[in-house]
Amino acid sequence: MKRLLTPLVLVMLAAGCSAPAAQPPAQTSEAPTSETTPTPVVMAPGKYTFENATGATGTLDIPGQPDPEIEKLRELAGAAPTTYLTVHVDNRKGTVGVNMYAVSIFTPEGKELKYVNADTYIDELRPDDAPAEVYNQFIELGNKHMEMAKPKAVKDFVLVGPTVPDVIAGITVYPTGMSGEVDALPAS
């Protein structure tokens, strides 16, 4: 049985045109739902907690209260004001010492703000040309803040850095150096 060509196809063939291509099905765009689009978490200054893989737990006050001993040395060195974070570490269930190396706070724009252990800050403040009794004050206080929370111990730490932002996108804690970082979450 032969198939007959329709008049439209005959006209197109005569004019040197090909038959119209099949059109792909129309695509519909669905509006994102709360299930498909994650809602960014917006945090603010306050209390945060963390737990590292070796069993230590901690509570951060962001920002914390200024440390009077550090403030005395900061003023003596003529340094600009700084922001303090305080961290209470409970390492009674921990298996590795915690030195609270640093904390990073991230803004929604992706900027990282670093806060270092007070021993690093005090070392940077120490004037090289200070008289021995002043120089030794910096050494003694720096050594005090260098002590770690050994396993089975509880210790408070002070970290210093820039002004805490009003809106926080994330917090990373480095309890034992630059490896083994953990996220801090708002305290409940």
N, C-alpha and C positions, 0 to 999 in steps of 0.2 A: 504494500500500500504506500503510495506516494503522499508526501506531505505538501500541501499547497502553501505558498508564501502569501502573507497578508499584503494588502496594497501599501501599507506604511513601510514594510521591509523592502518591497520592490522599489519604492521611490528612493529609499536610502541607498540601496545597492546601485541604483542608476546614478545617483549623485556622487558615488564614491565614498559614502559614509559607512561606518560600521554600526551595528546595532547598539542601542544604548546599553552601557554597562549596568550591571545590577547594582543597586544602591545598598551600602551596608546598613544594617539596622541602626536606627537612631539611638545614640547613647544618652542615657539619662544620668544626670548627676544628682547624687543623694547628698543632702546636707549632712555634715559630720555630726555624729551623736556623741554624747558624753562617754559612750562605750568605746568609740574609735579615736577620739581626741583626748589625750590625757590633760587634765586640768593642772596647770603649774601650781606647785605648792609655794605659798608665800608665807614666809616666817618673819618674825620681828625679834628685836633684842629681848632677852629673857633667860629662863633656865632651860638647859639642854642636858641630855644624858647620852652616854656611849658605853659600849662594852666591847673589849677587844677579844681576839681569838684565844689569848692566853688566860682569860678569866678575870681580868681587871675590869672594874666599872668606874665610871666617873660622872660627876655633875659639874657642868660649866655655868658660871654666871657671866652673861654677855650683855653689857659690860659688867666688870666687877668694881669693887671699891679700890681706890688708890692705896698702895702700900706705903705707910708712913716712912719706913726706913729707906725705901727706894726713892721716894719723893725728896727726902733730905739730900741724898747723893745727887739726884737729878738737878736740884736747885744749886747745890755746891758746884756742879760742873757747868751750870748755866745752860742746860739743855732745854729744848722746847717741851711743853707738856706732852704727855703720852696717854694712851688709853690702856686700861688694865682689864684683863680677863682673869677670873679666879676659877680654879679647878680643884675639886675635892675628889681624890682618887682612893678607892677602896680596893686594895690588892690582896685581901685576905684569902681569896680563892684563886689568885693568880699564880702562875708558874715562872714568870719572867719579871724582872724589875721594870718599873715605869718611870721615865724621866720627863714626860710631857714635853717632848722636843718642840712641837709647834702646833698651831691651829690655823687653818685657812677658812676664811669666810668668803663666800661667793655672792656677788650681786646678781639680780636678774639679767643684767647686761653681760654677764660672764666675767666681770672683773674679779680678780683674786686679791684679797687683803690678807697679809700674813702677820701672825702674832707669834713671837718667839719667847722661849723660856727666859725668865728674868735674869738668869746667870749670863746669858749672851748679851742682853741689853746692858747690864751693869759693867761687863767687860768693855763694851763699846764706849760707855760713858767715862771710864777711868782715864783721868788725865795722866799722861806719861811723865810730865814734869812736876807732879804734885809732891809736896813734902812726904816723907815716909809715913807719918801717922795718918795722913789723909789717904795716901795710896793704899795703905793696909786696910782702911775701912772698906774700900771698894773690893779688895781681895776677900776679906772675911764675909761680906754680904753676898758676893758672887758665889763663894764656896757653899754658903748656906742654901742658896737656891739651886745649886748643882746636885744636891742630894736627891736620890731617887726613892720611890716607894718600892721597897723590896717586897718579894712575895711574903704574904702574911701581915703586911703593914698597911697603914692608912696614912695619907699625907695630903697636905694642901699645897698647890702650886700657884704661881703668879706668872702670867704671860703678858707681854706688852706689844703694842702695835698702833696702827692708825685708828681714827675714829670709827666706831661701829656704825654701819649703814642702818637706815630706818627699815629697809626691806632687805631680807636675806633669802637667797635662793637655795643655799646649801652650806653645810659646815663639815669640814674634814678635820679629824683629829689625828695627830701623829704621836701616839703615846710612848712609842719605843724607838724613836728615830724616824728616818725618812721611809722606812718600809713598814708594812703592817698598818696602814692607815685605815681608819673606820669613820663612818658617818655619825654625826651627833644628831639626835632627834629631839623635838620639843619634849620637855618633861611633862608627864601627865599629872 
